[in-house]
Amino acid sequence: MNPEAQSNPVVQRLQTLSPGAVEEAQIFRGELTLWTPPARLRSVAEALRDDPEFSFKYLSDLTALDHYPLEPRFETVYHLYSIEHRGRVRLKVRLSGDNPCVDSVVPVWPGAIAFEREVFDLFGIQFSGHPYLIRILLPDDWAGHPLRKDYPTEGYR
């Protein structure tokens, strides 16, 4: 963790609330990125939303990255915004390629319903506790997940 990120008030507050909640932190071009373990995602998300110092109440985007053939293969990426404090933070969770599964953040940010369905549809990442996790963009009988790097460029035949 670089010194600038380590001294960031968001990082310090999260480490105070829950030691080990932040695996890594980085500040690049003024934006803070935090990596948290999959088991801590929900508690970190709630802390970021509920802490009056930060109030990251708006989930502006949720997406994923595929680092194939490296492990951990996937990262889920949550872009958060604090309307009150005009601040941004990017929250990332690294996931194994064998069984990519992470807790749903729908109980924290209800707007995540469609974002999580899109990531599930295109990357095949499971969100445990999601109220309606089915495909959103592709037909139900579609084979595979087209944004995975090992997906054939012309689709399965």
C-alpha positions in Angstrom: 0.0 0.0 0.0 1.5 3.3 -1.0 2.0 5.9 1.8 -0.5 8.4 0.2 -3.2 5.7 0.2 -2.4 4.5 3.7 -2.9 8.0 5.1 -6.3 8.5 3.3 -9.1 9.0 5.8 -11.3 6.4 4.1 -8.6 3.7 4.4 -7.8 4.6 8.0 -11.5 4.5 9.0 -12.1 1.1 7.4 -9.0 -0.3 9.0 -10.2 1.0 12.4 -13.7 -0.5 11.9 -12.5 -3.8 10.7 -8.8 -4.8 10.5 -8.0 -6.7 7.3 -11.0 -5.2 5.5 -8.6 -3.4 3.1 -6.1 -5.8 1.4 -4.6 -3.0 -0.8 -5.2 0.6 -1.5 -4.0 2.9 -4.3 -4.5 6.5 -5.3 -4.1 7.2 -9.0 -4.9 10.6 -10.5 -6.6 11.6 -7.3 -9.0 8.6 -7.2 -8.9 6.0 -4.4 -9.1 2.3 -5.2 -9.6 -0.2 -2.5 -9.3 -4.0 -2.7 -11.2 -6.0 -0.1 -11.5 -9.8 0.5 -14.7 -11.4 -0.9 -15.9 -12.3 2.6 -15.7 -8.7 3.7 -17.4 -7.0 0.7 -20.9 -6.6 2.4 -19.5 -5.2 5.6 -17.1 -2.8 3.8 -19.9 -1.6 1.5 -22.2 -1.0 4.5 -19.4 0.9 6.3 -18.8 3.1 3.2 -22.5 3.8 2.8 -23.3 4.4 6.5 -20.3 6.3 7.8 -21.4 10.0 8.0 -17.9 11.2 7.2 -18.0 9.7 3.8 -21.7 8.7 2.8 -21.0 6.7 -0.3 -24.7 6.2 -0.9 -24.6 6.1 -4.7 -23.4 3.1 -6.6 -22.8 4.6 -10.0 -21.5 1.5 -11.7 -20.6 -2.1 -11.2 -18.5 -4.1 -13.7 -15.9 -6.8 -13.8 -12.5 -7.6 -15.2 -11.1 -10.9 -16.5 -7.4 -11.3 -16.1 -7.3 -14.7 -17.8 -4.9 -16.7 -17.6 -3.8 -15.2 -14.3 -5.2 -16.1 -10.9 -7.2 -14.6 -9.3 -8.9 -14.4 -12.6 -11.8 -12.0 -12.0 -12.3 -8.7 -10.2 -15.6 -7.1 -9.5 -15.4 -3.3 -9.6 -17.8 -1.0 -7.7 -17.8 2.7 -8.5 -19.1 4.7 -5.5 -20.0 8.4 -5.2 -20.7 10.5 -2.2 -23.2 13.2 -3.2 -22.8 15.0 0.2 -19.0 15.2 0.1 -18.5 15.0 -3.7 -16.0 12.2 -3.3 -15.4 9.0 -5.3 -14.0 5.6 -4.4 -13.5 2.4 -6.4 -14.0 -0.8 -4.5 -12.6 -4.0 -6.0 -12.9 -7.7 -5.1 -10.6 -10.4 -6.5 -12.3 -13.7 -7.4 -11.0 -17.1 -8.3 -11.6 -18.4 -11.8 -12.8 -21.8 -10.5 -16.0 -20.6 -8.8 -16.4 -16.8 -9.2 -18.9 -16.0 -6.5 -19.3 -12.9 -4.3 -22.1 -11.6 -2.0 -24.7 -9.4 -3.7 -24.7 -5.7 -2.7 -28.4 -5.3 -3.5 -29.2 -5.1 0.2 -26.7 -2.2 0.4 -27.5 -0.4 -2.9 -30.8 -1.6 -4.4 -29.8 -0.2 -7.8 -27.2 -3.0 -8.1 -29.9 -5.4 -9.3 -29.4 -4.7 -13.0 -25.6 -4.2 -12.7 -25.2 -7.6 -11.1 -27.4 -9.3 -13.6 -25.3 -7.8 -16.4 -22.0 -9.0 -14.9 -23.5 -12.4 -14.3 -24.7 -12.6 -17.9 -21.5 -11.4 -19.6 -18.8 -12.8 -17.2 -20.6 -15.7 -15.4 -19.8 -14.3 -11.9 -22.4 -15.5 -9.3 -23.8 -13.0 -6.7 -25.1 -14.9 -3.7 -28.2 -13.5 -2.2 -29.2 -11.7 -5.4 -33.1 -11.6 -5.6 -33.4 -12.4 -9.3 -30.1 -13.5 -10.9 -30.9 -14.5 -14.5 -29.6 -13.3 -17.8 -30.5 -9.7 -18.7 -28.9 -9.1 -22.2 -28.6 -12.6 -23.8 -31.2 -15.3 -24.4 -31.7 -17.9 -21.7 -30.3 -20.6 -23.9 -27.1 -18.8 -24.8 -23.9 -20.8 -24.2 -21.1 -19.2 -22.2 -20.3 -15.7 -21.2 -19.0 -13.5 -24.0 -16.9 -11.1 -22.0 -14.6 -13.8 -20.7 -11.3 -13.7 -22.4 -11.4 -17.5 -23.2 -14.7 -17.1 -25.0 -14.4 -17.9 -28.8 -14.4 -14.8 -30.9 -17.0 -16.3 -33.2 -19.1 -17.8 -30.4 -19.6 -21.5 -29.7 -20.8 -23.6 -32.6 
